[in-house]
């Protein structure tokens, strides 16, 4: 399968380009604004994986729709208008959109959702995430995804860490704690704390190859699908009847 990699000069883009052949893909275009990379992609691409900048997404997804090829979107931070462009393209082509393509993280999201439903409101939920010192945002997008998965009632108050005289921990609160240091790729822990026991669900990324592998898996899954906006839950069959 010939694939166009968007954001090819970035960390994820470079990893995707390095792994393409081992995943059964041929690079049709390495797209980036950095000199020496392709300015765009054309009819030679049979699929697109996008880890570029959110401002570039509308034009890229429209081009994919024009070529009728599947589109895997890992770029985050889209505005409402940019997301609207993705939704419009999904009416014409299969689009897989996720803030994290790690297979393990997406299984963790499902486990967190199930644990929250089974344990109920009597368990306090805390989330801790750790990344390398160069990460510029906090909390991580994955931590926010986990918090939303844990909020099965839809009414939890999200707080980022705690400081000072906070008083007793209220029910219905989910706190996210961000740690930064060294070269940690990404660790996430979700804690369900009851009065008599504690459940901890943990994921540790050992290589960025995990995210790239998931993106390629999503692309092959999307090939031949009917138009629509899909997630990694669809790719992994987590919404399938049990």
N, C-alpha and C positions, 0 to 999 in steps of 0.2 A: 504494500500500500504506500503510495507516494503522499507524503505529509508536509505541509507548510508549518514551520515553527515560528510563532510570533513572539517577539521579546527574546530573540535568540542570543543576544549578548548578555543577558542577565544570568543569575545563578541557575535558576530552573531551566532557562532556555539552553544554556550550555550543556546541562545534564541531559536534557531531552535529545539534543543533537548527538551527544556521545553514545546514548543508548539506543538510538533509532534502529540501527541495523540488527542489534540483538533482539529487538522486539518485533522484527519482521517488517520494518518500514524503510523506505528510501526517502531521503530529504529532497523535497521538491523546491523548497525555498527556505532560507534563513533570514527572517525579516526583523529588522531593527533600524532605529534612527542613527545608530553608530556607524561611522564610515567603514566601508568594507563589507557591509551586510546588504541583503536585498531590500529594495524599497517597498516591495509588495509581492503578491503571489498571483499566479494566473491559472489557466486551464490545466496545467500540468499537475496541480494539487488534487488529490482525491480525498483529502481531509485536512482539517486545521486544528492545531493545538495552540491556544493563545494564553501566554503568560506575560503580556506586555503591560502597557499603561492604560488605565481606564479610559483616557481620552481617545485612544486609538480604537477602542472596541466598536463603536458604531459603524465606522467605515469598513472595518475588517469583517464584521458579521454580515453586513450588507453584501460584501463581495462574495462571501461564502454562500449566501442565499442565491446570489446571481448564478454561481457555478453549480448550485445544487449539491453541495458536499457537506458532510457532517462537521460539526464545530464543537470542540471541547474547550470550555472557557474556565480558566483558573485565575484570571485577573479579578481582583477585588476592588472595593471602593467606588463602584459605579454610582453615578448620580441617577435620579429618577428618570431623566430624559435618556441617559445611556442605557439604563435597564429596559426602558420602553423599546429601544431599538433592538435589543436582544429578544424581547418578547415578540416583536413583529417578525423577526427573522425565523423564530421558532414555529411560526405558522407555515413556513415554507420548507424548512430543513430540520433534522434532528439536532438539538443543541443540548449538550450536557454541561451544566453549570454547578460548580462546587467551590467552596472556600478551602477545601483540603481533599486531595486525591489519594491520600494514604488509605490503603484497604483496611489497615488496622484501626485507624481513627474512625472510619465510617462504621466499622463493626462496633467500636466503643460507643459511638453515638447511639446506636440501637440498644446496646446493653444498658446505657445510662437511662434511656427512656423507659425501658422495661423495669429497671430497678426502682426508679422513681414511682412508677405506677404500682408496683408490688409492695414497696415499703410504706408508701403513704406519707402524709404530712407530719407524722410523728418523728421523722428523721430530718435532722438539719443537714443541709447540703453546702459543702465548701469545695472550691476548685482552686488548685495551685498549678501554675504553668511556669516553666523555665526555658529560656532561650539564650542564645549567644549574646555577647555584649554589644554586637553591632545592630541588633534588631531595634528599629526606631519607634515602633508602636507598642502600646500596652493598654489593656491586656491583648493577648493574641486573638486573631480571628477564630482560631479553633476553640479557645477557651469560651468565647462568646457562643459558638455553636453548641458546645457542651452545656452551657448554662441554659440555653433555650430548650435543649433536649430534656434537661432535668425539670424544667418548669412545665410539667404536664397539666397543671391547673390553669396556666396562663396568667397567674396573678402575682408571681414572685417579684420582689424588689431586688434588683441587681446592685451590688455595691463593689467598689474596687478597693480591696484591702480595708484596713481599719487603723485609726490613729487617735490617741487621746482618750478622753472619758466618753466611751461609746455607750455605756450602760449595758444592761443584759442583752444578749442576742435575741432579737425578735423572731417569732415564727414567720415563715413565708419569706425569708431572706436568703439569697444566694450570693456569697461573697467570692470574688475572684482575686487571687493573689499572684502578682507577676514577679518572677525572679529573673535576673539577668546576669550572665557571667560566662567567661571562657568561650568555648566553642560548641556549647550544647546546641544541637540541631532542633530539638523540641521534645520536652517532657510534659505530660499532662496527667494530673491525678484528680479524680472526683471522689470526694469523701461523703458518705452517708452516715451521719453520727446519730445513733440512738442512745437512750439512757443506759442500755445494758450491752450494746454491741456496736461495732463499727464495720462498715463495708467500704472498701477502697477499690476503685477501678483505675488501672494505670495503663498508659501507653507511652513508650519511649521510642522516638525515631532514631535509628542508628546510622542512617544514610539518607541523603536527599533522593537517592535512587528509588526509595519507596514511593515518593510522590510522583516521580516520572513514570514508574511502572504502572501506577494507577491511572494516570492520564492516557497512556497508550491502551490500557485495557478498556477505558471508557470510549476511546475512538473506535476500536474494533467492534465494541458492543453497539455503538451508534450507527455503524455502517449498515445501510439497508433498512433502518427503522423508519417508521412513518414520522412526519414532522411533529415536533413537540418540544417542550422544555422539560428536560429530565435532570435527575440528580444521581449521585452515587448510590443512593438507596435503590434506585431503579437498576443501575448497572449490577449491583450485588444481589438483586432479588430480595431485598429486605422487606419490601412491601408485598411480596407474593403471599398468597394464602398458605397458612401452615396446616 
